[in-house]
Amino acid sequence: MTEPDGEMGGRKMSYDDGWAAINLEAPPRVPRTEYSVTGHWDLIRAVTGIEVDQRSPAAERARAGLELERAWKFDFRWSTYVSRGEFGDKATDMGHAEYAVGGVDRRDSVHCPYEDPEQVLSFDFDRELPSCGEDELTARFEKHYRANCDRNGDAVNMTGVYITLISGFTDLFGWEMELLAAGTDPERFGDLANRYTAWISRYFRALARADVPVVMVHDDMVWTEGAIFSPDWYRRFVFPNYKRLLAPLIESGKKVIFTSDGNYTEFIDDIAATGVSGFVLEPTTDMAHIARAYGKTHVFIGNADTRILLYGTREEIRAEVKRCMDIGKECPGFFMAVGNHIPPNTPVENALCYNEAYEELSRR
């Protein structure tokens, strides 16, 4: 497998520290990443001095976001490639709430192609969804990865799959039909998971062949409170299918990082048993448990609580960074991050305080 040469954007300490942590080599500073912060225009102006906002040309917004990543020393850039677009016109549109500055991401359109749970339970993935050959998929993954490296080679980059299984169901069928189908017939819903796995497995086989050292496997398989479905159902129909999908990636020698929103503490052991190299987690998942059980053998990324950045005092923000560092600093593959994004309504002074605390406490 080809390790990135670091020439795209210049090989800097950020890349070296990120790569060391991915390989459990405990760099001298705890590396970090963040999510969504490159759309926080007020913060970007404060950090970089670049005058930019949501009305600026796309190229200027991208340049400003990159300068923030470099100023804050991102060592790892979260990225996936395969998403709901693979479903074509069979995907459900659940709309989108306002998140970005100016509400530019708000979408009020709602459309579900499915009228009842039976249409979900009997769905034929091979017949209904677009088809793409594995050679073409491999080329697409490599192109996406190289584009990420070209944009910022100072950090560890990746490509990956967003719609692994449960997230695939959510984007394809929508929450209402997904839950109705699960409640109508859990056994047939499990068979649906098996058939979906057979369909999407070509993406994982293609990704295994791609010249990409690190891959992100995303699946929002729980809610904030925990399991969506019976834990027994997960252990019969989700984790065995994860093993089938991930096997070619692991056999190819790739570092496989798993992401789920919500609280997946009760399933940490199940996910680790699939062979993943590490975990990305929100604050509701117990990071201390991961550190105790897998801190010497796995990467983990998180998990400062964004609510403390939104509403906390300087003392509370620093204490939250210290909590994370106290858990992760002794673990060779720990990355610092705000576990559920830094949204654009985060007060600039609070985000700056968070970064100051990170820089102060990041040295091992």
Summary of the structure (lengths in Angstrom):
residues: 364
radius of gyration: 20.3
end to end distance: 30.0
largest distance: 56.9
contacts: 1208
relative contact order: 0.14
helix: 51%
strand: 11%
